[in-house]
Amino acid sequence: MDSSSDTLKKKAAAGTSSSINPAGNIERREEEKYKWSRYIPLVRATLTGDWKTAENFFQRDISTLTGRITEEMETALHIAVGVGKANIHFVEKLVERMPVEALAFKNNGGATALHLAAYVGNTKAAAILVDKHSPLLYIDAPGLAGGNDIMLPVHCAAVLGRRDTLSYLLDVTSDDRVAVNETSCTRFIDLLISSYFFDIALKWVEKYPRLPASPLETIAWKRSAFESGSQLSFWQRKIYPYVPVKLEKCSVKDQNKRDDVEMSIPQVTSSHVHEDNRAQSIGKNISIFVPQIKHIRKEKLRHVQALQLVKTLCEKLTHYDDGVAQKRVVRVAMARAIDKGIPEIIEEIVERFQSSIWTQNEKQRNLFLQAIINRHENVFNLIYQMSDFRYIATITADNEGNNMLHLAGRLAPANKLSLVAGAALQMQRELQWFEEVKKFLYPALIEARNNKRETPGMVFTREHRDLVDKGEKWMKDTANSCTITAVLIVTIVFAAAITVPGGNNSDTGLPVFSQKVAFIIFAVSDAFSLFTSTTSLLMFLLSILNSRCAERDFLHVLPKRLIIGLFTLFLSITAMMVAFSCTLYLVFGKNKAWMILIPVAALACLPITSFVTLQFPLLVDLISSTYGKGIFGKQGDKILY
């Protein structure tokens, strides 16, 4: 016991001595700091591609050619490859002088220079390294962010979406090493899907027909990969159907050589791909010259590739021997597609697994109940493609006793509300959802109570109380600002009508320019401006500012009044500027018409353009949401169930 106690005391004393006098640790840190600092000139030369300076450094200290020169245990080759394509000549000279075993050195992260080339997309550097030492292709590195996955360079290119580098590495890497078994193939396909390489993923899906876990679960997260999730502008949506996209199956080896080549799989169609040959030909010719159309074409190609991948995955899922695994994949993929709002995936799954349409989540909400609460109109619209079975789907309630209308009465998620500009239009969209869902319910269900004894109307009022207040404030603030403009216009055009340009004839009392065409245009436009601005003023002042804003008024009444007010205000501004231009022409335009008309016409467009820029988009949104075709309706002719 005494001997053991003495030993512990000695260790404690030694520890205390070390902590009291850390001179040894400080010296070691200083030595370490000096060790790396002396390589700074070499690091800078490598980063800038200064081969002459680097070569001088190597001549003075040959060990730095292959040795570690940073605290991350990187060699000069690691740094040169990571710089990118601009440093390719530096990489060539460096690799030429290095022994092959040094090419496989790893940094602190476990990555070789080839892994870094794959990460940054330095295809030329990767080719230089592989040409000198091809076994580099099969050296493992840890996954990103401390993941447990072990990745080859080809996996590194896939995970960061480096398509050109991935294509090259797939060309030179053996397929059976990229995916040694079905499990690793599933992991690789997931990487491809995550990087939106759907065409390459399809090749690997076909290579392994019986994957242990379906990549369908992964692609169900990718809403933007499908047409329903694309963020296209108004004009892009109009052009989209006429942009030609064809697919043809091709090997991964050839794929990237054909990025801009059209490909053809006849069975792949979207809801908009039904163009005749002439339209296809016109679209193809235009896309060569218009970058915007080329962008739409690229986007549409991705949509069609994703849909084809989903079709293939669903088809292979039908051949699963394990019924339990099959049901799990269908359930998970359906849940994710519903949550993300991807009707294309839902349609393909239901087409092959009919009973999946009745899938419920943990709250006993079916497909349509979840679509309503998440405000996914593209998913809800699938109800129009159902037969009379739709009425069975509409009578179900969740575990809280909420039917479809109760859930439509809840406030939309914030990310959905933010897609609509202005609290008043947001309230209108909420009412449109409520009224649309109501069409599918029996009268008894419209007044049904949930477990909290609330009717759908009570739920709607409670959930939207704050939005009604915000909508009223937004509506009245907009009306106030427009009222001021309308008052100014009324004042100006009324004064202009009394004090006509050129004055009156003292003998007859008639305007001096009454016989001129420009004066007639002035009189008509001035009167028109007065009438429209007065109408706008009354609409804002009496119909909006002095009216109550009940929640139901946001559906049609208030938007209609605001449309009339904004439209007449726009007309009055336009007519006022025409009258003003005519006045200037009459007073100053004699014998110098071109000197007056050109600058006046240009300047007269300024207030009109300002109004169009600031308020016209709001007017368009109001007209579209109130009188447009709306967000609901049948999306396709295929019967869902």
KEDOBA-558996 format. One line per 4 residues: their letters; for each residue y, x, z of C-alpha. Coordinates in nm, 4 decimals, m for minus. Layout:
KEDOBA-558996
a = Y:X:Z  ...
This chain:
KEDOBA-558996
mdss = 0.0000:0.0000:0.0000  0.2415:0.2848:0.0922  0.1717:0.4644:m0.2368  0.2381:0.1466:m0.4366
sdtl = 0.5572:0.0804:m0.2442  0.6825:0.4342:m0.3083  0.6177:0.3928:m0.6813  0.8200:0.0706:m0.6970
kkka = 1.1046:0.2314:m0.5068  1.1113:0.5246:m0.7477  1.1252:0.2886:m1.0466  1.4020:0.0857:m0.8876
aagt = 1.5973:0.4020:m0.8119  1.5525:0.5209:m1.1665  1.6723:0.1843:m1.3013  1.9706:0.1899:m1.0675
sssi = 2.0558:0.5437:m1.1701  2.0381:0.4483:m1.5363  2.2647:0.1474:m1.4896  2.5143:0.3441:m1.2811
npag = 2.5237:0.6362:m1.5231  2.4763:0.4994:m1.8777  2.5910:0.8240:m2.0401  2.2590:0.8611:m2.2187
nier = 2.2851:0.5143:m2.3776  2.6443:0.5772:m2.4886  2.5450:0.9039:m2.6509  2.2612:0.7357:m2.8378
reee = 2.4937:0.4602:m2.9618  2.7478:0.7192:m3.0777  2.4764:0.9089:m3.2621  2.3564:0.5868:m3.4281
kykw = 2.7124:0.4964:m3.5257  2.7689:0.8401:m3.6756  2.4386:0.8240:m3.8613  2.5372:0.5109:m4.0575
sryi = 2.9070:0.5959:m4.0956  2.8312:0.9081:m4.2940  2.6673:0.6869:m4.5609  2.9782:0.4701:m4.6099
plvr = 3.0993:0.6617:m4.9211  2.7567:0.6137:m5.0796  2.7536:0.2425:m4.9956  3.0994:0.1986:m5.1490
atlt = 2.9996:0.3906:m5.4603  2.6909:0.1708:m5.4958  2.8903:m0.1496:m5.4532  3.1450:m0.0451:m5.7165
gdwk = 2.8919:0.1037:m5.9582  3.0422:0.4542:m5.9282  2.7386:0.6525:m6.0398  2.9182:0.9885:m6.0483
taen = 3.0090:0.9718:m5.6783  2.6627:0.8452:m5.5870  2.4933:1.1197:m5.7874  2.6975:1.3869:m5.6088
ffqr = 2.5885:1.2345:m5.2776  2.2221:1.2427:m5.3845  2.2544:1.6071:m5.4895  2.3962:1.7010:m5.1503
dist = 2.1308:1.5000:m4.9617  1.8257:1.4085:m5.1709  1.6850:1.1942:m4.8884  1.9558:0.9327:m4.9453
ltgr = 1.8051:0.8514:m5.2846  1.5213:0.6665:m5.1123  1.6356:0.6572:m4.7502  1.7973:0.3804:m4.5442
itee = 2.1749:0.3879:m4.5600  2.2792:0.0751:m4.3651  2.2017:m0.0762:m4.0275  2.0077:m0.3479:m4.2119
meta = 1.7711:m0.0709:m4.3234  1.8717:m0.1114:m4.6862  1.8320:0.1576:m4.9486  2.0860:0.2226:m5.2219
lhia = 1.8581:0.0240:m5.4528  1.8784:m0.2869:m5.2320  2.2582:m0.2752:m5.2452  2.2794:m0.2020:m5.6184
vgvg = 2.0483:m0.4910:m5.7065  2.2364:m0.7309:m5.4800  2.5696:m0.6569:m5.6496  2.4535:m0.8411:m5.9610
kani = 2.4618:m0.7955:m6.3363  2.7801:m0.5871:m6.3322  2.5901:m0.3017:m6.1677  2.2906:m0.2959:m6.4017
hfve = 2.3510:0.0554:m6.5396  2.3635:0.1887:m6.1838  2.0273:0.0207:m6.1149  1.8738:0.1706:m6.4295
klve = 1.9713:0.5240:m6.3348  1.8656:0.4765:m5.9743  1.5209:0.3371:m6.0594  1.4693:0.6118:m6.3140
rmpv = 1.5057:0.8785:m6.0429  1.3187:0.7010:m5.7606  0.9449:0.7390:m5.6987  0.7476:0.4134:m5.7429
eala = 0.6502:0.3918:m5.3757  1.0189:0.3820:m5.2771  1.0708:0.0694:m5.4897  0.8585:m0.1228:m5.2414
fknn = 1.0662:m0.0321:m4.9346  1.1765:m0.3366:m4.7349  1.4960:m0.4045:m4.5442  1.5160:m0.5559:m4.1957
ggat = 1.4553:m0.8991:m4.3467  1.1296:m0.7857:m4.5026  1.2645:m0.8066:m4.8591  1.2129:m0.5510:m5.1331
alhl = 1.4728:m0.4880:m5.4027  1.2820:m0.7265:m5.6309  1.3080:m1.0036:m5.3724  1.6845:m0.9487:m5.3599
aayv = 1.7043:m0.9530:m5.7403  1.5265:m1.2891:m5.7352  1.7543:m1.4268:m5.4633  2.0777:m1.3346:m5.6425
gntk = 1.9474:m1.4129:m5.9918  1.9707:m1.0567:m6.1241  1.7163:m1.0971:m6.4044  1.7893:m0.7635:m6.5739
aaai = 1.7391:m0.5726:m6.2508  1.4142:m0.7601:m6.1903  1.2897:m0.6609:m6.5351  1.3767:m0.2946:m6.4732
lvdk = 1.1863:m0.2948:m6.1442  0.8803:m0.4758:m6.2828  0.8646:m0.2519:m6.5889  0.8397:0.0535:m6.3649
hspl = 0.6126:m0.0909:m6.0946  0.4557:m0.4334:m6.1607  0.2759:m0.4564:m5.8206  0.6203:m0.5388:m5.6770
lyid = 0.5573:m0.8926:m5.8048  0.2908:m0.9475:m5.5398  0.4592:m0.8096:m5.2274  0.5288:m1.0786:m4.9682
apgl = 0.8552:m1.1375:m4.7839  0.9375:m1.3813:m4.5012  1.0992:m1.7123:m4.5901  1.4721:m1.7748:m4.5647
aggn = 1.6378:m1.8702:m4.2351  1.3517:m1.7325:m4.0326  1.0974:m1.9636:m4.1929  0.7274:m1.9030:m4.1515
diml = 0.6554:m1.9186:m4.5240  0.5625:m1.5954:m4.6975  0.7220:m1.5713:m5.0389  0.6702:m1.3662:m5.3503
pvhc = 0.9731:m1.2795:m5.5653  0.8959:m1.5774:m5.7899  0.9236:m1.8068:m5.4866  1.2573:m1.6488:m5.3930
aavl = 1.3973:m1.7298:m5.7369  1.2751:m2.0883:m5.7078  1.4122:m2.1540:m5.3607  1.7680:m2.0526:m5.4580
grrd = 1.7601:m2.2189:m5.7993  1.7800:m1.9026:m6.0145  1.6384:m2.0542:m6.3318  1.6637:m1.7549:m6.5677
tlsy = 1.5116:m1.5190:m6.3141  1.2426:m1.7738:m6.2274  1.1514:m1.8073:m6.5933  1.1159:m1.4324:m6.6317
lldv = 0.9117:m1.3915:m6.3139  0.6793:m1.6755:m6.4139  0.6252:m1.4986:m6.7449  0.5125:m1.1772:m6.5770
tsdd = 0.3429:m1.3153:m6.2641  m0.0159:m1.4338:m6.2709  m0.0427:m1.8096:m6.2137  m0.3245:m1.7687:m5.9640
rvav = m0.1010:m1.5462:m5.7514  0.1965:m1.7823:m5.7665  m0.0278:m2.0506:m5.6197  m0.3522:m1.9160:m5.4786
nets = m0.4767:m2.2625:m5.3840  m0.3750:m2.6279:m5.3922  m0.1826:m2.5999:m5.0654  0.0327:m2.3120:m5.1876
ctrf = 0.0775:m2.4922:m5.5201  0.2159:m2.7943:m5.3344  0.4588:m2.5665:m5.1520  0.5699:m2.4070:m5.4799
idll = 0.6178:m2.7465:m5.6458  0.8280:m2.8562:m5.3486  1.0497:m2.5507:m5.4033  1.0868:m2.6375:m5.7716
issy = 1.1763:m2.9984:m5.6936  1.4276:m2.8911:m5.4292  1.5995:m2.6802:m5.6969  1.5821:m2.9644:m5.9551
ffdi = 1.3411:m2.7786:m6.1857  1.1485:m3.0967:m6.2632  1.0168:m2.9830:m6.6004  0.8602:m2.6708:m6.4506
alkw = 0.7257:m2.8709:m6.1557  0.5535:m3.1089:m6.3989  0.3560:m2.8214:m6.5485  0.2252:m2.7214:m6.2071
veky = 0.1429:m3.0789:m6.1130  m0.0731:m3.1022:m6.4238  m0.2371:m2.7685:m6.3423  m0.3555:m2.8933:m6.0018
prlp = m0.4526:m3.2618:m6.0378  m0.5667:m3.3011:m5.6757  m0.2948:m3.1704:m5.4503  m0.3530:m3.2070:m5.0738
aspl = m0.0005:m3.3471:m5.0251  0.1943:m3.5241:m5.2941  0.5308:m3.3779:m5.4045  0.6276:m3.7428:m5.4482
etia = 0.7455:m3.7304:m5.0874  0.9806:m3.4425:m5.1723  1.1339:m3.5900:m5.4862  1.1987:m3.9142:m5.2963
wkrs = 1.4812:m3.7278:m5.1162  1.6561:m3.6430:m5.4450  1.8749:m3.9451:m5.5168  2.1101:m3.7531:m5.7446
afes = 1.8163:m3.6604:m5.9681  1.7991:m4.0175:m6.0990  2.0315:m4.2329:m6.3035  2.0812:m4.4764:m6.0162
gsql = 2.2168:m4.1977:m5.7967  2.4413:m4.0248:m6.0477  2.8154:m4.0173:m5.9822  2.9435:m4.0893:m6.3315
sfwq = 3.2967:m4.1999:m6.4068  3.3772:m4.5225:m6.5920  3.3926:m4.3515:m6.9314  3.0860:m4.1402:m6.8633
rkiy = 2.8862:m4.4555:m6.7862  2.9977:m4.6024:m7.1186  2.8959:m4.2900:m7.3103  2.5698:m4.2324:m7.1191
pyvp = 2.3457:m4.4753:m7.3180  2.4401:m4.3158:m7.6492  2.3791:m3.9545:m7.5526  2.0467:m3.8499:m7.7111
vkle = 1.7813:m3.7020:m7.4862  1.4290:m3.6211:m7.5945  1.1553:m3.4387:m7.4127  0.8527:m3.2555:m7.5285
kcsv = 0.5919:m3.0954:m7.3134  0.6126:m2.7210:m7.3164  0.4726:m2.4392:m7.1118  0.6741:m2.2783:m6.8384
kdqn = 0.6699:m1.9588:m7.0433  0.8727:m2.1279:m7.3170  1.0832:m2.3613:m7.1093  1.3950:m2.1589:m7.0469
krdd = 1.4143:m2.0513:m7.4077  1.4619:m2.4196:m7.4874  1.7154:m2.5325:m7.2324  1.9417:m2.6736:m7.4997
vems = 1.6636:m2.7820:m7.7345  1.5798:m3.1518:m7.7385  1.2322:m3.2490:m7.6257  1.0275:m3.5641:m7.6808
ipqv = 0.7952:m3.7716:m7.4589  0.7983:m4.1266:m7.5938  0.6880:m4.2945:m7.2738  0.9897:m4.1665:m7.0841
tssh = 1.2647:m4.4256:m7.0984  1.5426:m4.5265:m6.8672  1.7098:m4.8633:m6.8459  1.9700:m4.7461:m7.0945
vhed = 1.7641:m4.5467:m7.3465  1.7229:m4.7992:m7.6293  1.9418:m4.6580:m7.9059  1.8814:m4.6702:m8.2770
nraq = 1.8421:m4.3567:m8.4863  2.1976:m4.3687:m8.6120  2.3455:m4.3747:m8.2628  2.1137:m4.0887:m8.1618
sigk = 2.2275:m3.8828:m8.4608  2.5967:m3.9488:m8.3946  2.5557:m3.8624:m8.0271  2.3770:m3.5390:m8.1136
nisi = 2.6524:m3.4247:m8.3492  2.9305:m3.5140:m8.1057  2.7606:m3.3367:m7.8154  2.7841:m3.0070:m7.9993
fvpq = 3.1628:m3.0221:m7.9944  3.2517:m3.2088:m7.6774  3.1794:m3.0237:m7.3490  3.2016:m3.3452:m7.1477
ikhi = 2.9270:m3.5064:m7.3545  2.7173:m3.1913:m7.3225  2.7514:m3.2270:m6.9460  2.6357:m3.5907:m6.9631
rkek = 2.3480:m3.4873:m7.1870  2.2386:m3.2232:m6.9372  2.2623:m3.4784:m6.6557  2.0646:m3.7374:m6.8500
lrhv = 1.7973:m3.4828:m6.9402  1.7508:m3.4114:m6.5702  1.7216:m3.7841:m6.4971  1.4527:m3.8305:m6.7608
qalq = 1.2620:m3.5222:m6.6452  1.2673:m3.6474:m6.2861  1.1426:m3.9895:m6.3940  0.8606:m3.8350:m6.5953
lvkt = 0.7594:m3.6266:m6.2941  0.7535:m3.9391:m6.0761  0.5382:m4.1209:m6.3334  0.2918:m3.8316:m6.3410
lcek = 0.2772:m3.8007:m5.9614  0.2185:m4.1746:m5.9202  m0.0532:m4.1681:m6.1834  m0.2321:m3.8782:m6.0142
lthy = m0.1946:m4.0497:m5.6794  m0.4127:m4.3344:m5.8055  m0.7022:m4.0873:m5.8393  m0.6953:m3.9706:m5.4775
ddgv = m1.0391:m3.9808:m5.3154  m0.8925:m3.9987:m4.9663  m0.7679:m4.3556:m4.9242  m0.5975:m4.2775:m4.5933
aqkr = m0.4002:m3.9876:m4.7433  m0.3114:m4.2017:m5.0424  m0.1698:m4.4789:m4.8240  0.0244:m4.2275:m4.6170
vvrv = 0.1867:m4.0728:m4.9254  0.2749:m4.4160:m5.0651  0.4199:m4.5284:m4.7318  0.6269:m4.2126:m4.6798
amar = 0.7512:m4.1963:m5.0398  0.8447:m4.5657:m5.0359  1.0275:m4.5286:m4.7048  1.2279:m4.2322:m4.8321
aidk = 1.3075:m4.3972:m5.1669  1.4271:m4.7115:m4.9885  1.6335:m4.5088:m4.7421  1.7953:m4.3046:m5.0210
gipe = 1.8290:m4.5993:m5.2589  1.6150:m4.4837:m5.5551  1.4842:m4.7907:m5.7423  1.3149:m4.5790:m6.0114
iiee = 1.0650:m4.4387:m5.7604  1.0096:m4.7795:m5.6010  0.9337:m4.9367:m5.9402  0.6824:m4.6666:m6.0319
iver = 0.5033:m4.6885:m5.6970  0.4884:m5.0692:m5.6973  0.3602:m5.0691:m6.0558  0.0502:m4.8764:m5.9450
fqss = 0.0224:m4.9896:m5.5827  0.1219:m5.3562:m5.5845  0.0842:m5.4134:m5.2120  0.3408:m5.1426:m5.1380
iwtq = 0.6173:m5.3922:m5.2113  0.5432:m5.5488:m4.8720  0.5788:m5.2156:m4.6892  0.7659:m5.2497:m4.3600
nekq = 0.9286:m4.9924:m4.1361  0.8985:m4.9669:m3.7587  1.1476:m5.2545:m3.7189  0.9364:m5.4804:m3.9415
rnlf = 1.1930:m5.4733:m4.2207  1.0614:m5.4949:m4.5731  1.2023:m5.3366:m4.8864  1.4837:m5.5879:m4.9319
lqai = 1.5859:m5.6090:m4.5672  1.6282:m5.2313:m4.5614  1.8199:m5.2366:m4.8898  2.0617:m5.4929:m4.7461
inrh = 2.1336:m5.3126:m4.4205  2.1822:m4.9816:m4.6066  2.3838:m5.1542:m4.8825  2.1702:m5.0143:m5.1655
envf = 2.2479:m5.2675:m5.4378  2.0264:m5.0871:m5.6899  1.7274:m5.1445:m5.4645  1.8242:m5.4998:m5.3712
nliy = 1.8592:m5.5864:m5.7411  1.4843:m5.5360:m5.7799  1.4524:m5.8848:m5.6313  1.5717:m6.0215:m5.9665
qmsd = 1.2678:m5.8611:m6.1321  1.0230:m6.0454:m5.9085  0.8497:m6.3707:m5.9882  0.8678:m6.6602:m5.7440
fryi = 0.7121:m6.4274:m5.4880  1.0715:m6.3280:m5.4183  1.1045:m6.6330:m5.1956  0.8276:m6.4995:m4.9710
atit = 1.0194:m6.1738:m4.9343  1.3358:m6.3617:m4.8402  1.1929:m6.5635:m4.5517  1.0779:m6.2669:m4.3446
adne = 1.2609:m6.1529:m4.0312  1.2607:m5.8233:m3.8417  1.1497:m5.7649:m3.4830  1.4910:m5.8801:m3.3581
gnnm = 1.4681:m6.2120:m3.5384  1.7207:m6.1150:m3.8059  1.6691:m6.2610:m4.1507  1.8269:m6.1260:m4.4698
lhla = 2.1585:m6.2975:m4.4056  2.1854:m6.1654:m4.0499  2.1537:m5.8118:m4.1871  2.4021:m5.8847:m4.4657
grla = 2.6409:m5.9933:m4.1911  2.6336:m5.6507:m4.0312  2.9012:m5.3975:m4.1168  2.8025:m5.1606:m4.3965
pank = 2.7400:m4.7926:m4.3157  3.0568:m4.5826:m4.3206  2.9426:m4.3803:m4.6231  2.9072:m4.7012:m4.8238
lslv = 3.2393:m4.8476:m4.7136  3.4180:m4.5280:m4.8128  3.3086:m4.5755:m5.1745  3.5531:m4.8668:m5.2006
agaa = 3.9269:m4.7920:m5.1839  4.1306:m4.9896:m4.9321  4.0271:m5.2040:m4.6366  4.0921:m5.5281:m4.8285
lqmq = 3.8555:m5.4322:m5.1095  3.6003:m5.3150:m4.8539  3.6160:m5.6557:m4.6908  3.5773:m5.8195:m5.0307
relq = 3.2656:m5.6102:m5.1006  3.1165:m5.7135:m4.7663  3.1776:m6.0809:m4.8476  3.0196:m6.0345:m5.1900
wfee = 2.7049:m5.8993:m5.0251  2.6977:m6.1891:m4.7797  2.7423:m6.4521:m5.0509  2.4863:m6.2926:m5.2841
vkkf = 2.2166:m6.2753:m5.0180  2.2895:m6.6347:m4.9180  2.1820:m6.7506:m5.2668  1.8217:m6.6517:m5.1960
lypa = 1.7840:m6.8312:m4.8619  1.6751:m7.1827:m4.7824  1.9474:m7.3933:m4.6152  1.7647:m7.3824:m4.2819
liea = 1.7705:m7.0017:m4.2781  2.1456:m6.9864:m4.3408  2.2060:m7.1280:m3.9932  1.8996:m6.9715:m3.8283
rnnk = 1.9503:m6.7844:m3.5013  1.8141:m6.4430:m3.4135  1.6843:m6.3276:m3.0757  2.0450:m6.3046:m2.9513
retp = 2.1025:m6.6688:m3.0493  2.3475:m6.5678:m3.3233  2.3719:m6.7259:m3.6674  2.4418:m6.5026:m3.9712
gmvf = 2.8015:m6.6271:m3.9776  2.8510:m6.5316:m3.6142  2.7109:m6.1847:m3.6815  2.9432:m6.1401:m3.9801
treh = 3.2534:m6.2429:m3.7842  3.1704:m6.0183:m3.4887  3.0878:m5.7143:m3.7012  3.3886:m5.7439:m3.9335
rdlv = 3.6646:m5.8301:m3.6872  3.8213:m5.4836:m3.7040  3.7847:m5.4631:m4.0818  3.9661:m5.7976:m4.1214
dkge = 4.2593:m5.6615:m3.9181  4.2669:m5.3416:m4.1229  4.2411:m5.5400:m4.4454  4.5319:m5.7629:m4.3465
kwmk = 4.7467:m5.4599:m4.2603  4.6536:m5.2873:m4.5869  4.7302:m5.5993:m4.7894  5.0699:m5.6554:m4.6258
dtan = 5.1685:m5.2888:m4.6458  5.0923:m5.2927:m5.0179  5.2857:m5.6178:m5.0616  5.5827:m5.4781:m4.8679
scti = 5.6149:m5.1696:m5.0861  5.5858:m5.3762:m5.4035  5.8368:m5.6341:m5.2733  6.1071:m5.3679:m5.2451
tavl = 6.0444:m5.2615:m5.6041  6.0532:m5.6221:m5.7266  6.3847:m5.6909:m5.5461  6.5456:m5.3873:m5.7081
ivti = 6.4301:m5.4946:m6.0527  6.5575:m5.8515:m6.0038  6.8977:m5.7168:m5.9002  6.9233:m5.4738:m6.1905
vfaa = 6.8137:m5.7047:m6.4702  7.0246:m5.9951:m6.3404  7.3335:m5.7729:m6.3377  7.2483:m5.6467:m6.6852
aitv = 7.2295:m6.0034:m6.8153  7.5834:m6.0772:m6.6914  7.7430:m5.7504:m6.8023  7.5925:m5.7304:m7.1497
pggn = 7.6101:m5.3976:m7.3374  7.9328:m5.3637:m7.5354  8.1010:m5.6529:m7.3532  8.2123:m5.9871:m7.5008
nsdt = 8.4416:m6.0710:m7.7894  8.7789:m6.1771:m7.6447  8.8239:m6.4496:m7.9065  8.4813:m6.6111:m7.9162
glpv = 8.3398:m6.5031:m7.5808  8.0175:m6.3987:m7.7518  7.8622:m6.0543:m7.6969  7.9957:m5.7929:m7.9368
fsqk = 7.6455:m5.6858:m8.0446  7.4967:m6.0361:m8.0589  7.4074:m5.9974:m8.4277  7.2206:m5.6710:m8.3799
vafi = 6.8397:m5.6653:m8.3656  6.8536:m5.4226:m8.0736  7.0638:m5.6725:m7.8770  6.8099:m5.9495:m7.9340
ifav = 6.5353:m5.7173:m7.8092  6.7530:m5.6345:m7.5090  6.8106:m6.0027:m7.4272  6.4434:m6.0967:m7.4569
sdaf = 6.3146:m5.7992:m7.2575  6.5822:m5.8402:m6.9880  6.4988:m6.2089:m6.9451  6.1277:m6.1345:m6.9469
slft = 6.1768:m5.8644:m6.6828  6.3762:m6.1057:m6.4665  6.1127:m6.3790:m6.4864  5.8160:m6.1498:m6.4201
stts = 5.9835:m5.9602:m6.1351  6.0825:m6.2901:m5.9726  5.7242:m6.4122:m6.0043  5.6005:m6.0865:m5.8532
llmf = 5.8518:m6.1126:m5.5688  5.7498:m6.4688:m5.4838  5.3820:m6.3786:m5.5013  5.4189:m6.0886:m5.2589
llsi = 5.6718:m6.2548:m5.0298  5.5347:m6.6064:m4.9996  5.1672:m6.5809:m5.0934  5.0746:m6.2611:m4.9120
lnsr = 5.3313:m6.1604:m4.6500  5.3717:m6.5124:m4.5104  5.0102:m6.6251:m4.5374  4.7321:m6.5965:m4.2851
caer = 4.4494:m6.3602:m4.3749  4.1240:m6.5326:m4.2868  3.8060:m6.3385:m4.3544  3.7052:m6.5721:m4.6401
dflh = 4.0399:m6.5218:m4.8132  3.9463:m6.1622:m4.8926  3.6786:m6.2780:m5.1372  3.9009:m6.4405:m5.4026
vlpk = 4.2312:m6.5790:m5.2723  4.4082:m6.2628:m5.1553  4.2788:m6.0345:m5.4344  4.3877:m6.2919:m5.6951
rlii = 4.7391:m6.3068:m5.5486  4.7639:m5.9294:m5.5374  4.6449:m5.9047:m5.8984  4.9129:m6.1491:m6.0141
glft = 5.1811:m5.9668:m5.8140  5.0892:m5.6195:m5.9408  5.0404:m5.7323:m6.3002  5.3751:m5.9124:m6.3214
lfls = 5.5447:m5.6162:m6.1517  5.3989:m5.3829:m6.4128  5.5231:m5.6115:m6.6923  5.8711:m5.6341:m6.5387
itam = 5.9039:m5.2550:m6.5118  5.7968:m5.2156:m6.8744  6.0381:m5.4853:m6.9969  6.3241:m5.3422:m6.7890
mvaf = 6.2828:m4.9992:m6.9473  6.2782:m5.1556:m7.2949  6.6043:m5.3370:m7.2124  6.7568:m5.0153:m7.0793
sctl = 6.6599:m4.8232:m7.3939  6.8136:m5.0934:m7.6137  7.1366:m5.0776:m7.4122  7.1705:m4.7033:m7.4606
ylvf = 7.0987:m4.7360:m7.8294  7.3614:m5.0082:m7.8734  7.6290:m4.8152:m7.6855  7.5648:m4.4583:m7.8019
gknk = 7.3281:m4.4798:m8.0941  7.5638:m4.5400:m8.3867  7.4999:m4.2838:m8.6614  7.2983:m4.0733:m8.4169
awmi = 6.9937:m4.2910:m8.3626  6.7417:m4.0100:m8.3591  6.9385:m3.8101:m8.0992  6.9412:m4.1081:m7.8636
lipv = 6.6086:m4.2809:m7.9237  6.3790:m3.9823:m7.8860  6.4941:m3.8630:m7.5389  6.5459:m4.2219:m7.4191
aala = 6.1970:m4.3230:m7.5261  6.0548:m4.0181:m7.3524  6.2455:m4.0740:m7.0286  6.1756:m4.4481:m7.0302
clpi = 5.8059:m4.3682:m7.0111  5.8531:m4.1794:m6.6829  5.8774:m4.4771:m6.4412  5.6088:m4.6643:m6.6310
tsfv = 5.3812:m4.3611:m6.6135  5.4555:m4.3199:m6.2425  5.3605:m4.6797:m6.1733  5.0455:m4.6508:m6.3827
tlqf = 4.9474:m4.3369:m6.1945  5.0118:m4.4829:m5.8489  4.9289:m4.8531:m5.8711  4.7463:m4.9230:m6.1958
pllv = 4.4121:m4.7837:m6.0693  4.4378:m5.0288:m5.7792  4.5039:m5.3126:m6.0230  4.2010:m5.2128:m6.2303
dlis = 3.9820:m5.1970:m5.9182  4.1028:m5.5399:m5.8082  4.0344:m5.6998:m6.1463  3.6965:m5.5288:m6.1749
styg = 3.5778:m5.6262:m5.8265  3.7110:m5.9829:m5.8483  3.6410:m6.0807:m6.2090  3.4040:m5.8096:m6.3316
kgif = 3.0298:m5.8472:m6.3708  2.9787:m5.7194:m6.0168  2.7179:m5.4950:m5.8617  2.4373:m5.7519:m5.8504
gkqg = 2.2026:m5.8642:m6.1233  1.8847:m5.7890:m6.3123  1.8438:m5.4207:m6.3993  1.5414:m5.4397:m6.6285
dkil = 1.2973:m5.6712:m6.8003  0.9832:m5.5372:m6.6331  0.8306:m5.7772:m6.3789  0.8082:m5.5965:m6.0475
y = 0.5663:m5.8365:m5.8739
